[in-house]
Amino acid sequence: MKNQHPNFWSTPTGWAALALIAAVTYFLVLEHGQHMLQFLPYLILLLCPLMHVFMHGSHGKHGHDHSHAPDEKKEESS
């Protein structure tokens, strides 16, 4: 039996965190949007290596058993 935990973003704390992030983003763009636009190209360039680092962590963890035994293939073909 699996003990499944709910996704963080679907809990009340997650919803509150999303609301806080949305409010902070709104006020940052509203109040500082004009002088934040000059940093947009740098933010995009910074996002590339960050995505590379954090998104490559899930490679090979798709629930597949990748243990291929070469001896088994030789015995089956004989």
PDB file with SEQRES, HELIX, SHEET and CRYST1 records, atoms N, CA, C and O in Angstrom:
SEQRES   1 A   78  MET LYS ASN GLN HIS PRO ASN PHE TRP SER THR PRO THR          
SEQRES   2 A   78  GLY TRP ALA ALA LEU ALA LEU ILE ALA ALA VAL THR TYR          
SEQRES   3 A   78  PHE LEU VAL LEU GLU HIS GLY GLN HIS MET LEU GLN PHE          
SEQRES   4 A   78  LEU PRO TYR LEU ILE LEU LEU LEU CYS PRO LEU MET HIS          
SEQRES   5 A   78  VAL PHE MET HIS GLY SER HIS GLY LYS HIS GLY HIS ASP          
SEQRES   6 A   78  HIS SER HIS ALA PRO ASP GLU LYS LYS GLU GLU SER SER          
HELIX    1 AA1 PHE A    8  SER A   10  5                                   3    
HELIX    2 AA2 PRO A   12  MET A   36  1                                  25    
HELIX    3 AA3 LEU A   37  PHE A   39  5                                   3    
HELIX    4 AA4 LEU A   40  MET A   55  1                                  16    
HELIX    5 AA5 HIS A   56  SER A   58  5                                   3    
HELIX    6 AA6 PRO A   70  SER A   77  1                                   8    
CRYST1    1.000    1.000    1.000  90.00  90.00  90.00 P 1           1          
ATOM      1  N   MET A   1       0.838  -1.167   0.000  1.00  0.00           N  
ATOM      2  CA  MET A   1       0.000   0.000   0.000  1.00  0.00           C  
ATOM      3  C   MET A   1       0.893   1.243   0.000  1.00  0.00           C  
ATOM      4  O   MET A   1       1.816   1.361   0.806  1.00  0.00           O  
ATOM      5  N   LYS A   2       0.605   2.147  -0.901  1.00  0.00           N  
ATOM      6  CA  LYS A   2       1.394   3.373  -1.003  1.00  0.00           C  
ATOM      7  C   LYS A   2       0.782   4.459  -0.136  1.00  0.00           C  
ATOM      8  O   LYS A   2      -0.436   4.632  -0.094  1.00  0.00           O  
ATOM      9  N   ASN A   3       1.639   5.178   0.546  1.00  0.00           N  
ATOM     10  CA  ASN A   3       1.211   6.331   1.323  1.00  0.00           C  
ATOM     11  C   ASN A   3       1.459   7.564   0.465  1.00  0.00           C  
ATOM     12  O   ASN A   3       2.579   8.072   0.411  1.00  0.00           O  
ATOM     13  N   GLN A   4       0.417   8.046  -0.204  1.00  0.00           N  
ATOM     14  CA  GLN A   4       0.595   9.159  -1.131  1.00  0.00           C  
ATOM     15  C   GLN A   4       0.349  10.479  -0.413  1.00  0.00           C  
ATOM     16  O   GLN A   4      -0.655  10.659   0.275  1.00  0.00           O  
ATOM     17  N   HIS A   5       1.285  11.383  -0.593  1.00  0.00           N  
ATOM     18  CA  HIS A   5       1.161  12.730  -0.047  1.00  0.00           C  
ATOM     19  C   HIS A   5       0.602  13.631  -1.138  1.00  0.00           C  
ATOM     20  O   HIS A   5       0.957  13.470  -2.305  1.00  0.00           O  
ATOM     21  N   PRO A   6      -0.257  14.570  -0.786  1.00  0.00           N  
ATOM     22  CA  PRO A   6      -0.777  15.485  -1.809  1.00  0.00           C  
ATOM     23  C   PRO A   6       0.328  16.401  -2.325  1.00  0.00           C  
ATOM     24  O   PRO A   6       1.294  16.696  -1.622  1.00  0.00           O  
ATOM     25  N   ASN A   7       0.166  16.834  -3.543  1.00  0.00           N  
ATOM     26  CA  ASN A   7       1.090  17.778  -4.148  1.00  0.00           C  
ATOM     27  C   ASN A   7       1.079  19.068  -3.322  1.00  0.00           C  
ATOM     28  O   ASN A   7       0.022  19.521  -2.883  1.00  0.00           O  
ATOM     29  N   PHE A   8       2.266  19.656  -3.114  1.00  0.00           N  
ATOM     30  CA  PHE A   8       2.360  20.865  -2.278  1.00  0.00           C  
ATOM     31  C   PHE A   8       1.464  21.975  -2.799  1.00  0.00           C  
ATOM     32  O   PHE A   8       0.822  22.664  -2.006  1.00  0.00           O  
ATOM     33  N   TRP A   9       1.403  22.166  -4.105  1.00  0.00           N  
ATOM     34  CA  TRP A   9       0.661  23.291  -4.666  1.00  0.00           C  
ATOM     35  C   TRP A   9      -0.847  23.110  -4.550  1.00  0.00           C  
ATOM     36  O   TRP A   9      -1.591  24.070  -4.751  1.00  0.00           O  
ATOM     37  N   SER A  10      -1.322  21.898  -4.230  1.00  0.00           N  
ATOM     38  CA  SER A  10      -2.758  21.682  -4.065  1.00  0.00           C  
ATOM     39  C   SER A  10      -3.198  21.774  -2.602  1.00  0.00           C  
ATOM     40  O   SER A  10      -4.385  21.634  -2.307  1.00  0.00           O  
ATOM     41  N   THR A  11      -2.267  22.004  -1.696  1.00  0.00           N  
ATOM     42  CA  THR A  11      -2.606  22.179  -0.281  1.00  0.00           C  
ATOM     43  C   THR A  11      -2.932  23.648  -0.011  1.00  0.00           C  
ATOM     44  O   THR A  11      -2.578  24.510  -0.814  1.00  0.00           O  
ATOM     45  N   PRO A  12      -3.592  23.944   1.093  1.00  0.00           N  
ATOM     46  CA  PRO A  12      -3.874  25.356   1.420  1.00  0.00           C  
ATOM     47  C   PRO A  12      -2.604  26.206   1.537  1.00  0.00           C  
ATOM     48  O   PRO A  12      -2.603  27.377   1.158  1.00  0.00           O  
ATOM     49  N   THR A  13      -1.539  25.624   2.054  1.00  0.00           N  
ATOM     50  CA  THR A  13      -0.274  26.361   2.132  1.00  0.00           C  
ATOM     51  C   THR A  13       0.260  26.660   0.736  1.00  0.00           C  
ATOM     52  O   THR A  13       0.797  27.741   0.493  1.00  0.00           O  
ATOM     53  N   GLY A  14       0.117  25.715  -0.172  1.00  0.00           N  
ATOM     54  CA  GLY A  14       0.556  25.922  -1.549  1.00  0.00           C  
ATOM     55  C   GLY A  14      -0.236  27.015  -2.242  1.00  0.00           C  
ATOM     56  O   GLY A  14       0.325  27.840  -2.963  1.00  0.00           O  
ATOM     57  N   TRP A  15      -1.558  27.017  -2.017  1.00  0.00           N  
ATOM     58  CA  TRP A  15      -2.393  28.073  -2.602  1.00  0.00           C  
ATOM     59  C   TRP A  15      -2.004  29.442  -2.041  1.00  0.00           C  
ATOM     60  O   TRP A  15      -1.969  30.429  -2.775  1.00  0.00           O  
ATOM     61  N   ALA A  16      -1.716  29.499  -0.750  1.00  0.00           N  
ATOM     62  CA  ALA A  16      -1.287  30.766  -0.150  1.00  0.00           C  
ATOM     63  C   ALA A  16       0.054  31.206  -0.722  1.00  0.00           C  
ATOM     64  O   ALA A  16       0.266  32.395  -0.962  1.00  0.00           O  
ATOM     65  N   ALA A  17       0.959  30.258  -0.942  1.00  0.00           N  
ATOM     66  CA  ALA A  17       2.259  30.587  -1.534  1.00  0.00           C  
ATOM     67  C   ALA A  17       2.081  31.102  -2.958  1.00  0.00           C  
ATOM     68  O   ALA A  17       2.738  32.064  -3.357  1.00  0.00           O  
ATOM     69  N   LEU A  18       1.197  30.468  -3.723  1.00  0.00           N  
ATOM     70  CA  LEU A  18       0.934  30.942  -5.090  1.00  0.00           C  
ATOM     71  C   LEU A  18       0.347  32.351  -5.085  1.00  0.00           C  
ATOM     72  O   LEU A  18       0.730  33.186  -5.905  1.00  0.00           O  
ATOM     73  N   ALA A  19      -0.573  32.618  -4.170  1.00  0.00           N  
ATOM     74  CA  ALA A  19      -1.160  33.958  -4.079  1.00  0.00           C  
ATOM     75  C   ALA A  19      -0.103  34.989  -3.712  1.00  0.00           C  
ATOM     76  O   ALA A  19      -0.088  36.088  -4.266  1.00  0.00           O  
ATOM     77  N   LEU A  20       0.781  34.643  -2.784  1.00  0.00           N  
ATOM     78  CA  LEU A  20       1.850  35.561  -2.387  1.00  0.00           C  
ATOM     79  C   LEU A  20       2.813  35.815  -3.548  1.00  0.00           C  
ATOM     80  O   LEU A  20       3.216  36.953  -3.786  1.00  0.00           O  
ATOM     81  N   ILE A  21       3.179  34.762  -4.262  1.00  0.00           N  
ATOM     82  CA  ILE A  21       4.074  34.911  -5.421  1.00  0.00           C  
ATOM     83  C   ILE A  21       3.418  35.780  -6.488  1.00  0.00           C  
ATOM     84  O   ILE A  21       4.074  36.634  -7.086  1.00  0.00           O  
ATOM     85  N   ALA A  22       2.119  35.562  -6.731  1.00  0.00           N  
ATOM     86  CA  ALA A  22       1.407  36.360  -7.733  1.00  0.00           C  
ATOM     87  C   ALA A  22       1.340  37.831  -7.319  1.00  0.00           C  
ATOM     88  O   ALA A  22       1.534  38.717  -8.152  1.00  0.00           O  
ATOM     89  N   ALA A  23       1.067  38.095  -6.043  1.00  0.00           N  
ATOM     90  CA  ALA A  23       0.982  39.482  -5.568  1.00  0.00           C  
ATOM     91  C   ALA A  23       2.333  40.178  -5.655  1.00  0.00           C  
ATOM     92  O   ALA A  23       2.413  41.324  -6.098  1.00  0.00           O  
ATOM     93  N   VAL A  24       3.387  39.501  -5.239  1.00  0.00           N  
ATOM     94  CA  VAL A  24       4.727  40.095  -5.301  1.00  0.00           C  
ATOM     95  C   VAL A  24       5.121  40.363  -6.749  1.00  0.00           C  
ATOM     96  O   VAL A  24       5.674  41.418  -7.058  1.00  0.00           O  
ATOM     97  N   THR A  25       4.838  39.415  -7.634  1.00  0.00           N  
ATOM     98  CA  THR A  25       5.162  39.597  -9.052  1.00  0.00           C  
ATOM     99  C   THR A  25       4.387  40.776  -9.635  1.00  0.00           C  
ATOM    100  O   THR A  25       4.947  41.583 -10.377  1.00  0.00           O  
ATOM    101  N   TYR A  26       3.105  40.875  -9.302  1.00  0.00           N  
ATOM    102  CA  TYR A  26       2.277  41.971  -9.804  1.00  0.00           C  
ATOM    103  C   TYR A  26       2.841  43.326  -9.376  1.00  0.00           C  
ATOM    104  O   TYR A  26       2.986  44.231 -10.197  1.00  0.00           O  
ATOM    105  N   PHE A  27       3.159  43.460  -8.089  1.00  0.00           N  
ATOM    106  CA  PHE A  27       3.663  44.749  -7.609  1.00  0.00           C  
ATOM    107  C   PHE A  27       5.072  45.046  -8.110  1.00  0.00           C  
ATOM    108  O   PHE A  27       5.410  46.208  -8.334  1.00  0.00           O  
ATOM    109  N   LEU A  28       5.891  44.028  -8.289  1.00  0.00           N  
ATOM    110  CA  LEU A  28       7.217  44.269  -8.863  1.00  0.00           C  
ATOM    111  C   LEU A  28       7.108  44.783 -10.293  1.00  0.00           C  
ATOM    112  O   LEU A  28       7.801  45.725 -10.679  1.00  0.00           O  
ATOM    113  N   VAL A  29       6.237  44.160 -11.070  1.00  0.00           N  
ATOM    114  CA  VAL A  29       6.071  44.595 -12.459  1.00  0.00           C  
ATOM    115  C   VAL A  29       5.419  45.969 -12.512  1.00  0.00           C  
ATOM    116  O   VAL A  29       5.804  46.812 -13.323  1.00  0.00           O  
ATOM    117  N   LEU A  30       4.434  46.197 -11.649  1.00  0.00           N  
ATOM    118  CA  LEU A  30       3.723  47.471 -11.654  1.00  0.00           C  
ATOM    119  C   LEU A  30       4.628  48.622 -11.219  1.00  0.00           C  
ATOM    120  O   LEU A  30       4.648  49.670 -11.865  1.00  0.00           O  
ATOM    121  N   GLU A  31       5.363  48.442 -10.153  1.00  0.00           N  
ATOM    122  CA  GLU A  31       6.181  49.520  -9.599  1.00  0.00           C  
ATOM    123  C   GLU A  31       7.565  49.626 -10.232  1.00  0.00           C  
ATOM    124  O   GLU A  31       8.104  50.725 -10.360  1.00  0.00           O  
ATOM    125  N   HIS A  32       8.135  48.513 -10.620  1.00  0.00           N  
ATOM    126  CA  HIS A  32       9.520  48.522 -11.096  1.00  0.00           C  
ATOM    127  C   HIS A  32       9.651  47.995 -12.525  1.00  0.00           C  
ATOM    128  O   HIS A  32      10.759  47.700 -12.974  1.00  0.00           O  
ATOM    129  N   GLY A  33       8.565  47.879 -13.222  1.00  0.00           N  
ATOM    130  CA  GLY A  33       8.586  47.291 -14.558  1.00  0.00           C  
ATOM    131  C   GLY A  33       9.444  48.047 -15.552  1.00  0.00           C  
ATOM    132  O   GLY A  33      10.121  47.444 -16.384  1.00  0.00           O  
ATOM    133  N   GLN A  34       9.414  49.365 -15.466  1.00  0.00           N  
ATOM    134  CA  GLN A  34      10.150  50.170 -16.437  1.00  0.00           C  
ATOM    135  C   GLN A  34      11.652  49.937 -16.353  1.00  0.00           C  
ATOM    136  O   GLN A  34      12.301  49.763 -17.385  1.00  0.00           O  
ATOM    137  N   HIS A  35      12.216  49.927 -15.163  1.00  0.00           N  
ATOM    138  CA  HIS A  35      13.663  49.742 -15.080  1.00  0.00           C  
ATOM    139  C   HIS A  35      14.064  48.274 -14.937  1.00  0.00           C  
ATOM    140  O   HIS A  35      15.255  47.964 -14.914  1.00  0.00           O  
ATOM    141  N   MET A  36      13.089  47.368 -14.839  1.00  0.00           N  
ATOM    142  CA  MET A  36      13.414  45.937 -14.840  1.00  0.00           C  
ATOM    143  C   MET A  36      13.570  45.401 -16.259  1.00  0.00           C  
ATOM    144  O   MET A  36      14.206  44.366 -16.463  1.00  0.00           O  
ATOM    145  N   LEU A  37      12.999  46.092 -17.237  1.00  0.00           N  
ATOM    146  CA  LEU A  37      13.078  45.627 -18.622  1.00  0.00           C  
ATOM    147  C   LEU A  37      14.513  45.583 -19.137  1.00  0.00           C  
ATOM    148  O   LEU A  37      14.823  44.783 -20.019  1.00  0.00           O  
ATOM    149  N   GLN A  38      15.384  46.421 -18.609  1.00  0.00           N  
ATOM    150  CA  GLN A  38      16.774  46.425 -19.069  1.00  0.00           C  
ATOM    151  C   GLN A  38      17.509  45.149 -18.662  1.00  0.00           C  
ATOM    152  O   GLN A  38      18.525  44.808 -19.268  1.00  0.00           O  
ATOM    153  N   PHE A  39      17.010  44.438 -17.642  1.00  0.00           N  
ATOM    154  CA  PHE A  39      17.652  43.202 -17.189  1.00  0.00           C  
ATOM    155  C   PHE A  39      17.039  41.949 -17.806  1.00  0.00           C  
ATOM    156  O   PHE A  39      17.510  40.843 -17.539  1.00  0.00           O  
ATOM    157  N   LEU A  40      16.005  42.095 -18.620  1.00  0.00           N  
ATOM    158  CA  LEU A  40      15.321  40.944 -19.199  1.00  0.00           C  
ATOM    159  C   LEU A  40      16.238  40.039 -20.020  1.00  0.00           C  
ATOM    160  O   LEU A  40      16.160  38.822 -19.850  1.00  0.00           O  
ATOM    161  N   PRO A  41      17.100  40.553 -20.897  1.00  0.00           N  
ATOM    162  CA  PRO A  41      17.993  39.639 -21.632  1.00  0.00           C  
ATOM    163  C   PRO A  41      18.913  38.842 -20.712  1.00  0.00           C  
ATOM    164  O   PRO A  41      19.193  37.673 -20.976  1.00  0.00           O  
ATOM    165  N   TYR A  42      19.382  39.465 -19.639  1.00  0.00           N  
ATOM    166  CA  TYR A  42      20.253  38.753 -18.699  1.00  0.00           C  
ATOM    167  C   TYR A  42      19.479  37.688 -17.926  1.00  0.00           C  
ATOM    168  O   TYR A  42      20.016  36.621 -17.630  1.00  0.00           O  
ATOM    169  N   LEU A  43      18.230  37.974 -17.602  1.00  0.00           N  
ATOM    170  CA  LEU A  43      17.419  36.988 -16.902  1.00  0.00           C  
ATOM    171  C   LEU A  43      17.141  35.775 -17.781  1.00  0.00           C  
ATOM    172  O   LEU A  43      17.126  34.643 -17.297  1.00  0.00           O  
ATOM    173  N   ILE A  44      16.923  36.008 -19.065  1.00  0.00           N  
ATOM    174  CA  ILE A  44      16.703  34.894 -19.990  1.00  0.00           C  
ATOM    175  C   ILE A  44      17.967  34.054 -20.107  1.00  0.00           C  
ATOM    176  O   ILE A  44      17.898  32.825 -20.109  1.00  0.00           O  
ATOM    177  N   LEU A  45      19.126  34.712 -20.205  1.00  0.00           N  
ATOM    178  CA  LEU A  45      20.385  33.968 -20.272  1.00  0.00           C  
ATOM    179  C   LEU A  45      20.661  33.209 -18.975  1.00  0.00           C  
ATOM    180  O   LEU A  45      21.224  32.115 -19.019  1.00  0.00           O  
ATOM    181  N   LEU A  46      20.286  33.753 -17.845  1.00  0.00           N  
ATOM    182  CA  LEU A  46      20.463  33.068 -16.572  1.00  0.00           C  
ATOM    183  C   LEU A  46      19.503  31.893 -16.438  1.00  0.00           C  
ATOM    184  O   LEU A  46      19.825  30.893 -15.796  1.00  0.00           O  
ATOM    185  N   LEU A  47      18.342  32.011 -17.036  1.00  0.00           N  
ATOM    186  CA  LEU A  47      17.352  30.948 -16.954  1.00  0.00           C  
ATOM    187  C   LEU A  47      17.805  29.680 -17.679  1.00  0.00           C  
ATOM    188  O   LEU A  47      17.460  28.576 -17.258  1.00  0.00           O  
ATOM    189  N   CYS A  48      18.566  29.819 -18.753  1.00  0.00           N  
ATOM    190  CA  CYS A  48      19.017  28.653 -19.525  1.00  0.00           C  
ATOM    191  C   CYS A  48      19.852  27.678 -18.689  1.00  0.00           C  
ATOM    192  O   CYS A  48      19.508  26.497 -18.638  1.00  0.00           O  
ATOM    193  N   PRO A  49      20.935  28.115 -18.031  1.00  0.00           N  
ATOM    194  CA  PRO A  49      21.693  27.142 -17.235  1.00  0.00           C  
ATOM    195  C   PRO A  49      20.917  26.645 -16.017  1.00  0.00           C  
ATOM    196  O   PRO A  49      21.103  25.503 -15.598  1.00  0.00           O  
ATOM    197  N   LEU A  50      20.054  27.476 -15.444  1.00  0.00           N  
ATOM    198  CA  LEU A  50      19.265  27.015 -14.304  1.00  0.00           C  
ATOM    199  C   LEU A  50      18.303  25.904 -14.714  1.00  0.00           C  
ATOM    200  O   LEU A  50      18.152  24.913 -14.000  1.00  0.00           O  
ATOM    201  N   MET A  51      17.658  26.070 -15.856  1.00  0.00           N  
ATOM    202  CA  MET A  51      16.772  25.016 -16.347  1.00  0.00           C  
ATOM    203  C   MET A  51      17.566  23.762 -16.670  1.00  0.00           C  
ATOM    204  O   MET A  51      17.104  22.652 -16.406  1.00  0.00           O  
ATOM    205  N   HIS A  52      18.740  23.923 -17.229  1.00  0.00           N  
ATOM    206  CA  HIS A  52      19.589  22.786 -17.570  1.00  0.00           C  
ATOM    207  C   HIS A  52      19.945  21.992 -16.316  1.00  0.00           C  
ATOM    208  O   HIS A  52      19.864  20.763 -16.314  1.00  0.00           O  
ATOM    209  N   VAL A  53      20.332  22.681 -15.264  1.00  0.00           N  
ATOM    210  CA  VAL A  53      20.737  22.007 -14.026  1.00  0.00           C  
ATOM    211  C   VAL A  53      19.548  21.319 -13.359  1.00  0.00           C  
ATOM    212  O   VAL A  53      19.646  20.155 -12.967  1.00  0.00           O  
ATOM    213  N   PHE A  54      18.439  22.019 -13.228  1.00  0.00           N  
ATOM    214  CA  PHE A  54      17.326  21.474 -12.463  1.00  0.00           C  
ATOM    215  C   PHE A  54      16.475  20.486 -13.252  1.00  0.00           C  
ATOM    216  O   PHE A  54      15.830  19.628 -12.649  1.00  0.00           O  
ATOM    217  N   MET A  55      16.451  20.576 -14.568  1.00  0.00           N  
ATOM    218  CA  MET A  55      15.600  19.673 -15.334  1.00  0.00           C  
ATOM    219  C   MET A  55      16.317  18.388 -15.731  1.00  0.00           C  
ATOM    220  O   MET A  55      15.657  17.415 -16.094  1.00  0.00           O  
ATOM    221  N   HIS A  56      17.637  18.354 -15.675  1.00  0.00           N  
ATOM    222  CA  HIS A  56      18.351  17.125 -15.989  1.00  0.00           C  
ATOM    223  C   HIS A  56      18.372  16.164 -14.812  1.00  0.00           C  
ATOM    224  O   HIS A  56      18.819  15.028 -14.968  1.00  0.00           O  
ATOM    225  N   GLY A  57      17.913  16.570 -13.665  1.00  0.00           N  
ATOM    226  CA  GLY A  57      17.901  15.697 -12.500  1.00  0.00           C  
ATOM    227  C   GLY A  57      16.931  14.540 -12.628  1.00  0.00           C  
ATOM    228  O   GLY A  57      17.082  13.538 -11.930  1.00  0.00           O  
ATOM    229  N   SER A  58      15.938  14.647 -13.500  1.00  0.00           N  
ATOM    230  CA  SER A  58      14.938  13.591 -13.627  1.00  0.00           C  
ATOM    231  C   SER A  58      15.266  12.580 -14.718  1.00  0.00           C  
ATOM    232  O   SER A  58      14.476  11.668 -14.959  1.00  0.00           O  
ATOM    233  N   HIS A  59      16.399  12.716 -15.377  1.00  0.00           N  
ATOM    234  CA  HIS A  59      16.752  11.760 -16.424  1.00  0.00           C  
ATOM    235  C   HIS A  59      16.998  10.391 -15.824  1.00  0.00           C  
ATOM    236  O   HIS A  59      17.692  10.255 -14.817  1.00  0.00           O  
ATOM    237  N   GLY A  60      16.422   9.379 -16.452  1.00  0.00           N  
ATOM    238  CA  GLY A  60      16.644   8.011 -16.021  1.00  0.00           C  
ATOM    239  C   GLY A  60      15.804   7.589 -14.840  1.00  0.00           C  
ATOM    240  O   GLY A  60      15.993   6.487 -14.324  1.00  0.00           O  
ATOM    241  N   LYS A  61      14.893   8.414 -14.395  1.00  0.00           N  
ATOM    242  CA  LYS A  61      14.052   8.070 -13.250  1.00  0.00           C  
ATOM    243  C   LYS A  61      12.594   7.951 -13.674  1.00  0.00           C  
ATOM    244  O   LYS A  61      11.704   8.474 -13.005  1.00  0.00           O  
ATOM    245  N   HIS A  62      12.357   7.276 -14.764  1.00  0.00           N  
ATOM    246  CA  HIS A  62      11.006   7.173 -15.285  1.00  0.00           C  
ATOM    247  C   HIS A  62      10.334   5.865 -14.893  1.00  0.00           C  
ATOM    248  O   HIS A  62       9.307   5.505 -15.467  1.00  0.00           O  
ATOM    249  N   GLY A  63      10.891   5.157 -13.937  1.00  0.00           N  
ATOM    250  CA  GLY A  63      10.279   3.924 -13.479  1.00  0.00           C  
ATOM    251  C   GLY A  63      10.606   2.713 -14.328  1.00  0.00           C  
ATOM    252  O   GLY A  63      10.004   1.656 -14.136  1.00  0.00           O  
ATOM    253  N   HIS A  64      11.518   2.827 -15.242  1.00  0.00           N  
ATOM    254  CA  HIS A  64      11.901   1.706 -16.086  1.00  0.00           C  
ATOM    255  C   HIS A  64      13.091   0.997 -15.473  1.00  0.00           C  
ATOM    256  O   HIS A  64      13.944   1.616 -14.838  1.00  0.00           O  
ATOM    257  N   ASP A  65      13.135  -0.303 -15.672  1.00  0.00           N  
ATOM    258  CA  ASP A  65      14.279  -1.072 -15.206  1.00  0.00           C  
ATOM    259  C   ASP A  65      15.266  -1.152 -16.358  1.00  0.00           C  
ATOM    260  O   ASP A  65      15.011  -1.838 -17.347  1.00  0.00           O  
ATOM    261  N   HIS A  66      16.383  -0.460 -16.241  1.00  0.00           N  
ATOM    262  CA  HIS A  66      17.366  -0.393 -17.315  1.00  0.00           C  
ATOM    263  C   HIS A  66      18.503  -1.381 -17.122  1.00  0.00           C  
ATOM    264  O   HIS A  66      19.595  -1.178 -17.654  1.00  0.00           O  
ATOM    265  N   SER A  67      18.264  -2.439 -16.375  1.00  0.00           N  
ATOM    266  CA  SER A  67      19.329  -3.420 -16.173  1.00  0.00           C  
ATOM    267  C   SER A  67      19.238  -4.468 -17.278  1.00  0.00           C  
ATOM    268  O   SER A  67      18.458  -5.416 -17.185  1.00  0.00           O  
ATOM    269  N   HIS A  68      20.024  -4.292 -18.300  1.00  0.00           N  
ATOM    270  CA  HIS A  68      20.064  -5.222 -19.420  1.00  0.00           C  
ATOM    271  C   HIS A  68      21.236  -6.165 -19.218  1.00  0.00           C  
ATOM    272  O   HIS A  68      22.391  -5.743 -19.181  1.00  0.00           O  
ATOM    273  N   ALA A  69      20.930  -7.421 -19.091  1.00  0.00           N  
ATOM    274  CA  ALA A  69      21.988  -8.410 -18.903  1.00  0.00           C  
ATOM    275  C   ALA A  69      22.358  -8.989 -20.263  1.00  0.00           C  
ATOM    276  O   ALA A  69      21.521  -9.642 -20.886  1.00  0.00           O  
ATOM    277  N   PRO A  70      23.580  -8.774 -20.745  1.00  0.00           N  
ATOM    278  CA  PRO A  70      23.957  -9.285 -22.063  1.00  0.00           C  
ATOM    279  C   PRO A  70      23.999 -10.809 -22.107  1.00  0.00           C  
ATOM    280  O   PRO A  70      23.833 -11.388 -23.181  1.00  0.00           O  
ATOM    281  N   ASP A  71      24.214 -11.472 -20.984  1.00  0.00           N  
ATOM    282  CA  ASP A  71      24.260 -12.934 -20.975  1.00  0.00           C  
ATOM    283  C   ASP A  71      22.900 -13.536 -21.298  1.00  0.00           C  
ATOM    284  O   ASP A  71      22.831 -14.586 -21.937  1.00  0.00           O  
ATOM    285  N   GLU A  72      21.822 -12.893 -20.872  1.00  0.00           N  
ATOM    286  CA  GLU A  72      20.488 -13.409 -21.141  1.00  0.00           C  
ATOM    287  C   GLU A  72      20.179 -13.372 -22.630  1.00  0.00           C  
ATOM    288  O   GLU A  72      19.541 -14.288 -23.148  1.00  0.00           O  
ATOM    289  N   LYS A  73      20.614 -12.341 -23.320  1.00  0.00           N  
ATOM    290  CA  LYS A  73      20.359 -12.237 -24.752  1.00  0.00           C  
ATOM    291  C   LYS A  73      21.094 -13.321 -25.521  1.00  0.00           C  
ATOM    292  O   LYS A  73      20.562 -13.857 -26.493  1.00  0.00           O  
ATOM    293  N   LYS A  74      22.316 -13.656 -25.098  1.00  0.00           N  
ATOM    294  CA  LYS A  74      23.083 -14.699 -25.780  1.00  0.00           C  
ATOM    295  C   LYS A  74      22.426 -16.056 -25.590  1.00  0.00           C  
ATOM    296  O   LYS A  74      22.391 -16.853 -26.527  1.00  0.00           O  
ATOM    297  N   GLU A  75      21.905 -16.339 -24.402  1.00  0.00           N  
ATOM    298  CA  GLU A  75      21.280 -17.625 -24.136  1.00  0.00           C  
ATOM    299  C   GLU A  75      19.976 -17.773 -24.897  1.00  0.00           C  
ATOM    300  O   GLU A  75      19.655 -18.870 -25.354  1.00  0.00           O  
ATOM    301  N   GLU A  76      19.213 -16.691 -25.047  1.00  0.00           N  
ATOM    302  CA  GLU A  76      17.944 -16.753 -25.754  1.00  0.00           C  
ATOM    303  C   GLU A  76      18.143 -17.001 -27.238  1.00  0.00           C  
ATOM    304  O   GLU A  76      17.340 -17.710 -27.845  1.00  0.00           O  
ATOM    305  N   SER A  77      19.180 -16.445 -27.840  1.00  0.00           N  
ATOM    306  CA  SER A  77      19.393 -16.593 -29.274  1.00  0.00           C  
ATOM    307  C   SER A  77      19.965 -17.959 -29.626  1.00  0.00           C  
ATOM    308  O   SER A  77      19.896 -18.359 -30.788  1.00  0.00           O  
ATOM    309  N   SER A  78      20.518 -18.677 -28.682  1.00  0.00           N  
ATOM    310  CA  SER A  78      21.117 -19.992 -28.964  1.00  0.00           C  
ATOM    311  C   SER A  78      20.086 -21.069 -29.027  1.00  0.00           C  
ATOM    312  O   SER A  78      20.420 -22.231 -29.256  1.00  0.00           O  
TER     313      SER A  78                                                      
END                                                                             
